[in-house]
């Protein structure tokens, strides 16, 4: 259990709390139980290692308030909008015999012992935290799931998780899934459509014809003209055109 040193503070003015932060202290409040709320400040260096962990808001801490020790549970943390440094923390007293509803983080162990993951399977995490109802004096830090022997297609449900005594999930109407070992994801290159292949073949035939220099004639006349040009002959005009060309105009007397 983490021991956090704290001091009482009577002054709650913003100027006073800003000075506390400059001294490496974080303003906080302690509430709950039969005792009145108490304004305190905690040492930043003593809490900095755990404040950013996933389990901070469900971790039981021991506050040492000027020699008096109390078990507490962090309930909220306020951060500075620019520096992202903690500027205030709410702590709740743990009263023996009471029960609390908390979100406990899930942790997975022995991934190297999973046949499904070894064969390329993927661990699909459905819930990273599970809400549990716990006795105040028996709050788990984590929900541990052992992946030893899990194969592709395995579905890990809450019923397969071993919880501490009197610790129960708040969801009781179904056996919900926490994680699965899913098959590997394979991305296949899409096949070319048949029309595209036919178009490419037609273009290839046309290119081959052009390479040989033999373009098919449009009609028979065009073919004859092509043959005549090849022999060096001038193509003949039709009879009507010839007679019109030979007729000379009549001279006037």
BALO-645254 format. One record per residue (C-alpha): x, y, z. Coordinates in pm, whole numbers, plus 32768, in hexadecimal, padded with zeros to 4 digits. Layout:
! residues N
X->X | Y->Y | Z->Z
...
! end
This chain:
! residues 253
X->8000 | Y->8000 | Z->8000
X->8081 | Y->8157 | Z->7F9E
X->80C0 | Y->824A | Z->80BA
X->8083 | Y->83B7 | Z->8060
X->80EE | Y->84D1 | Z->8144
X->7FF3 | Y->85EB | Z->8170
X->7FC8 | Y->872F | Z->8232
X->7E97 | Y->87E3 | Z->82B8
X->7E3B | Y->892F | Z->821B
X->7D4B | Y->8A2B | Z->82A9
X->7D69 | Y->8B31 | Z->819B
X->7CAA | Y->8AE4 | Z->8058
X->7CE8 | Y->8C2C | Z->7F9E
X->7D67 | Y->8C0B | Z->7E3A
X->7EA5 | Y->8CCF | Z->7E85
X->7EFA | Y->8BE6 | Z->7FA4
X->7EBB | Y->8AAC | Z->7ED9
X->7F91 | Y->8B32 | Z->7DBB
X->80B0 | Y->8B60 | Z->7EB0
X->8082 | Y->89F8 | Z->7F23
X->80A7 | Y->897F | Z->7DBD
X->81EA | Y->8A46 | Z->7D98
X->826B | Y->8990 | Z->7ECE
X->822B | Y->883B | Z->7E2E
X->80E0 | Y->87F9 | Z->7EDE
X->7F8D | Y->87A6 | Z->7E47
X->7E54 | Y->882E | Z->7EF3
X->7D5B | Y->871B | Z->7F4C
X->7C25 | Y->86D0 | Z->8014
X->7BD2 | Y->85A2 | Z->80EC
X->7A64 | Y->8545 | Z->811B
X->7982 | Y->8422 | Z->8177
X->792E | Y->8361 | Z->82B1
X->78B8 | Y->8405 | Z->83EF
X->79D3 | Y->8502 | Z->8404
X->79AD | Y->865B | Z->8365
X->7A53 | Y->86B6 | Z->821E
X->7BBE | Y->871B | Z->8243
X->7C92 | Y->87F9 | Z->8162
X->7DF0 | Y->876E | Z->8135
X->7F17 | Y->877B | Z->8046
X->7FE9 | Y->8653 | Z->7FD3
X->8150 | Y->8641 | Z->7F60
X->815F | Y->8637 | Z->7DE7
X->829E | Y->8566 | Z->7DDF
X->8203 | Y->8457 | Z->7EBA
X->80D4 | Y->842C | Z->7DD6
X->8164 | Y->8476 | Z->7C7D
X->81C4 | Y->830A | Z->7C3B
X->8061 | Y->8286 | Z->7C5B
X->7F7F | Y->83AA | Z->7C00
X->7F90 | Y->8362 | Z->7A89
X->7F5A | Y->81EA | Z->7AA6
X->7E19 | Y->8147 | Z->7A2C
X->7DCC | Y->80C7 | Z->7B8A
X->7E00 | Y->820F | Z->7C48
X->7C8C | Y->8252 | Z->7C80
X->7C57 | Y->80F2 | Z->7D04
X->7D94 | Y->80D2 | Z->7DD3
X->7D87 | Y->80DB | Z->7F4F
X->7E83 | Y->81D2 | Z->7FDC
X->7EF2 | Y->8224 | Z->813A
X->7EFA | Y->8397 | Z->8188
X->7FE9 | Y->8401 | Z->8299
X->7F53 | Y->854C | Z->830C
X->8056 | Y->85D7 | Z->83FD
X->807A | Y->8487 | Z->84AD
X->7F0E | Y->8417 | Z->8497
X->7EDB | Y->8302 | Z->8394
X->7D9A | Y->82C5 | Z->82D1
X->7D44 | Y->81D4 | Z->81B9
X->7CB3 | Y->8291 | Z->8093
X->7C4A | Y->8263 | Z->7F2C
X->7C8E | Y->836C | Z->7E21
X->7B45 | Y->83D0 | Z->7D7D
X->7B9D | Y->84F1 | Z->7C96
X->7CC9 | Y->85AF | Z->7C0E
X->7CC0 | Y->870C | Z->7B73
X->7DD2 | Y->876B | Z->7A7B
X->7E54 | Y->88B9 | Z->79FF
X->7DCC | Y->8904 | Z->78A3
X->7F22 | Y->8964 | Z->7814
X->802E | Y->88AE | Z->78D9
X->7F5A | Y->8775 | Z->791A
X->7FE3 | Y->876F | Z->7A7D
X->7F00 | Y->86FB | Z->7B9C
X->7E74 | Y->8828 | Z->7C57
X->7D78 | Y->8785 | Z->7D44
X->7D1F | Y->8628 | Z->7DC3
X->7BEA | Y->85A1 | Z->7E72
X->7C1F | Y->8488 | Z->7F6E
X->7B0C | Y->83B8 | Z->800F
X->7B35 | Y->8312 | Z->8161
X->7B11 | Y->8199 | Z->8161
X->7A1C | Y->812F | Z->826B
X->7A4A | Y->7FC7 | Z->82DD
X->7920 | Y->7EEC | Z->8288
X->789E | Y->7FC9 | Z->816E
X->788D | Y->7F64 | Z->7FFF
X->7902 | Y->802E | Z->7ED7
X->78BA | Y->8025 | Z->7D62
X->79FD | Y->8055 | Z->7CA0
X->7A82 | Y->8027 | Z->7B3F
X->7BA8 | Y->7F38 | Z->7B5B
X->7CA3 | Y->7F28 | Z->7A39
X->7CD9 | Y->7DDD | Z->7981
X->7E37 | Y->7D53 | Z->794D
X->7E9D | Y->7C2D | Z->7871
X->7FB7 | Y->7B3D | Z->78C4
X->8077 | Y->7A27 | Z->780F
X->802E | Y->7A9B | Z->76AD
X->815B | Y->79D1 | Z->7638
X->80AD | Y->7895 | Z->76B8
X->7F7C | Y->78C5 | Z->75DB
X->7F7A | Y->77D5 | Z->74AE
X->7E86 | Y->78B8 | Z->73F8
X->7F61 | Y->79ED | Z->741A
X->8092 | Y->7921 | Z->73B3
X->7FE2 | Y->78C4 | Z->726E
X->7FA0 | Y->7A2E | Z->7219
X->7E5B | Y->7A62 | Z->72D3
X->7DFE | Y->7BB5 | Z->7361
X->7D98 | Y->7C04 | Z->74C8
X->7C56 | Y->7CC9 | Z->74A2
X->7C16 | Y->7D82 | Z->75EC
X->7AA4 | Y->7DCA | Z->7619
X->7ABB | Y->7E5E | Z->7779
X->7BF3 | Y->7F02 | Z->7806
X->7B42 | Y->7F3F | Z->7952
X->7A31 | Y->7E80 | Z->7A05
X->7948 | Y->7F1D | Z->7B04
X->794D | Y->7E55 | Z->7C48
X->78A1 | Y->7E6B | Z->7D98
X->79AE | Y->7E3C | Z->7EA0
X->79CA | Y->7E42 | Z->801B
X->7A89 | Y->7F76 | Z->808C
X->7B98 | Y->7E9D | Z->8125
X->7BBC | Y->7DB4 | Z->7FF8
X->7BE5 | Y->7E87 | Z->7EBE
X->7CB2 | Y->7DDC | Z->7DAA
X->7DB8 | Y->7EA8 | Z->7CF5
X->7D80 | Y->7DF1 | Z->7BAC
X->7CB4 | Y->7CDF | Z->7B08
X->7DB7 | Y->7BE3 | Z->7A92
X->7D69 | Y->7B0A | Z->7962
X->7E52 | Y->79EA | Z->7910
X->7E6D | Y->79AA | Z->7798
X->7F20 | Y->785C | Z->77BC
X->7E87 | Y->775A | Z->76D0
X->7D99 | Y->7848 | Z->7621
X->7D6C | Y->77FC | Z->74AF
X->7CD3 | Y->78B9 | Z->738B
X->7B5F | Y->78D8 | Z->73C6
X->7B7D | Y->78DC | Z->7543
X->7A88 | Y->79C8 | Z->75ED
X->7AED | Y->7A36 | Z->774D
X->79B9 | Y->7A84 | Z->781E
X->7993 | Y->7B0C | Z->797D
X->792B | Y->79B3 | Z->79F9
X->7A87 | Y->792F | Z->79A9
X->7B33 | Y->7A3B | Z->7A7B
X->7B89 | Y->79E7 | Z->7BE2
X->7B22 | Y->7B09 | Z->7CC3
X->7B6C | Y->7B3E | Z->7E33
X->7A70 | Y->7AE5 | Z->7F3E
X->7939 | Y->7BC4 | Z->7F43
X->79B0 | Y->7C76 | Z->7E08
X->78A4 | Y->7C68 | Z->7CFB
X->7862 | Y->7D12 | Z->7BAD
X->7748 | Y->7E10 | Z->7BA9
X->76C2 | Y->7D73 | Z->7A67
X->760E | Y->7C3A | Z->7ADA
X->750E | Y->7BF4 | Z->79C9
X->7604 | Y->7B64 | Z->78CD
X->775B | Y->7AC2 | Z->78AC
X->7805 | Y->7BE0 | Z->77F3
X->7941 | Y->7BC2 | Z->7720
X->7A84 | Y->7C6A | Z->778D
X->7B65 | Y->7C01 | Z->766A
X->7B84 | Y->7B0F | Z->7548
X->7CA0 | Y->7A71 | Z->7482
X->7C3F | Y->7ACD | Z->7320
X->7CC4 | Y->7A39 | Z->71D7
X->7DDC | Y->7AF7 | Z->7127
X->7D6E | Y->7C06 | Z->7037
X->7DDD | Y->7BC2 | Z->6ECE
X->7DB8 | Y->7CD1 | Z->6DC7
X->7D95 | Y->7C47 | Z->6C63
X->7DDA | Y->7D15 | Z->6B2A
X->7C94 | Y->7D3F | Z->6A68
X->7C80 | Y->7C7D | Z->6920
X->7C64 | Y->7D35 | Z->67D2
X->7B05 | Y->7D36 | Z->673E
X->7ACD | Y->7C61 | Z->6605
X->7A6B | Y->7D94 | Z->6533
X->7BB4 | Y->7E3C | Z->657F
X->7C73 | Y->7D08 | Z->650E
X->7BA8 | Y->7CFE | Z->63C4
X->7BEC | Y->7E6C | Z->6383
X->7D5E | Y->7E38 | Z->63BA
X->7D5A | Y->7D14 | Z->62C1
X->7CAB | Y->7DE5 | Z->61B5
X->7DA6 | Y->7EFE | Z->61E1
X->7EBF | Y->7E04 | Z->61BD
X->7E31 | Y->7D7C | Z->6074
X->7E0A | Y->7EDA | Z->5FE7
X->7F6E | Y->7F2E | Z->6048
X->7FEC | Y->7DF2 | Z->5F9D
X->7F32 | Y->7E48 | Z->5E5B
X->7FC1 | Y->7FA6 | Z->5E5A
X->811C | Y->7F1C | Z->5E85
X->80FD | Y->7E46 | Z->5D48
X->8089 | Y->7F79 | Z->5C7D
X->7F50 | Y->7ECE | Z->5BF5
X->7E1E | Y->7F9A | Z->5C4B
X->7CDF | Y->7F08 | Z->5BB5
X->7C44 | Y->7FE4 | Z->5A9C
X->7AFE | Y->808F | Z->5AE9
X->7A5F | Y->802D | Z->5998
X->7AB5 | Y->7F9E | Z->5841
X->7AF6 | Y->80F3 | Z->579D
X->7BED | Y->814D | Z->58AA
X->7C9C | Y->8001 | Z->586C
X->7CB6 | Y->8042 | Z->56F4
X->7D41 | Y->819D | Z->572D
X->7E3F | Y->810D | Z->5813
X->7EAC | Y->8011 | Z->5708
X->7EC0 | Y->811B | Z->55FD
X->7F92 | Y->81FE | Z->56D2
X->8078 | Y->80DF | Z->571A
X->80B1 | Y->80A9 | Z->559B
X->80E7 | Y->821A | Z->5556
X->7FA8 | Y->823E | Z->5486
X->7EBB | Y->8361 | Z->549A
X->7D63 | Y->82E9 | Z->54F0
X->7C66 | Y->8312 | Z->53D1
X->7B3E | Y->83F2 | Z->53F3
X->79E5 | Y->836F | Z->53A4
X->7951 | Y->8392 | Z->5241
X->7873 | Y->84BA | Z->5290
X->7991 | Y->8583 | Z->5317
X->7A66 | Y->852F | Z->51E2
X->7963 | Y->85A0 | Z->50DD
X->792A | Y->86E4 | Z->5194
X->7A9D | Y->872D | Z->5195
X->7ACD | Y->86E8 | Z->5018
X->79A7 | Y->87C2 | Z->4FA1
X->7A21 | Y->8919 | Z->4F29
X->794E | Y->8A51 | Z->4F35
X->78AE | Y->8AC2 | Z->4DE3
X->7949 | Y->8BFA | Z->4D49
X->785F | Y->8D19 | Z->4D03
X->7865 | Y->8DB2 | Z->4BA1
! end
